[in-house]
Amino acid sequence: MKIRELMTTDVRTIPSNATIKDAAEIMHNINVGSIPVVDNNNKLVGIVTDRDIVLRSVAKGQDPNIKVSDVMSRDIKTISPDTDVHEAADLMAEKQIRRLPVVDNGNLVGIVSIGDLAVEGKYEDEAGEALHNISKNTLS
């Protein structure tokens, strides 16, 4: 099965010049822990997570009006819509990430999470293994 069959296509994004307060409000309103960051042409330039905001800003006592670009993760892993589900799960496990942006010709077209894999029953084992590998180093 290909990622295009599981990915979420209605993805909320945020521009890099938005504030982290804006990002936190969006995360709160739509109940997510990360938001892809895009430029004016919908090209993916990063991802901002609740963890990025807390560790790179709040914990340092920074102003909540600093730009998303100041705290976002830039070295992000992406996959294409034609990536095999097993390959995506392996990448999540290897890189210890819970969400993968899906890009096509540099444009963000979706996102896939560990939860998306787990919901599809036949990939429950891959999701469980990926989550185990993601979590094992953070629990020690």
Long-range contacts (C-beta under 8 A, 24 or more apart in sequence): 1-84, 1-85, 1-120, 1-122, 1-123, 2-81, 2-82, 2-83, 2-84, 2-85, 3-79, 3-80, 3-81, 3-82, 3-83, 3-84, 3-85, 3-88, 3-102, 3-110, 3-112, 4-81, 4-82, 4-102, 4-110, 6-85, 6-112, 6-116, 6-117, 6-119, 6-120, 6-123, 7-81, 7-102, 7-109, 7-110, 7-111, 7-112, 7-116, 8-110, 8-111, 8-112, 8-113, 8-116, 9-109, 9-110, 11-36, 11-108, 11-110, 11-111, 13-37, 13-38, 13-42, 13-108, 14-38, 14-48, 14-68, 15-39, 15-40, 15-68, 16-45, 16-46, 16-67, 16-68, 16-69, 16-72, 17-67, 17-68, 17-69, 18-67, 18-68, 19-64, 19-65, 19-66, 19-67, 19-68, 20-48, 20-53, 20-57, 20-64, 20-65, 20-66, 20-67, 20-68, 20-70, 20-71, 21-64, 21-65, 22-68, 23-48, 23-53, 23-68, 24-50, 24-53, 24-64, 34-99, 36-101, 36-108, 36-111, 37-68, 37-69, 37-72, 38-108, 41-107, 42-107, 42-108, 43-106, 43-107, 43-108, 44-76, 44-78, 44-101, 44-103, 44-106, 44-107, 44-108, 45-72, 45-74, 46-72, 46-73, 46-74, 46-76, 47-72, 47-73, 47-76, 47-99, 47-101, 48-72, 48-73, 49-73, 76-101, 78-102, 78-103, 79-103, 79-112, 80-104, 81-109, 81-110, 85-117, 85-120, 85-123, 85-126, 86-123, 86-126, 88-112, 88-117, 89-117, 89-123, 89-126, 89-127, 89-129, 89-130, 90-126, 90-130, 92-130, 92-134, 93-129, 93-130, 93-132, 93-133, 93-134, 94-133, 96-133, 96-134, 96-137, 96-138, 97-134, 98-131, 98-134
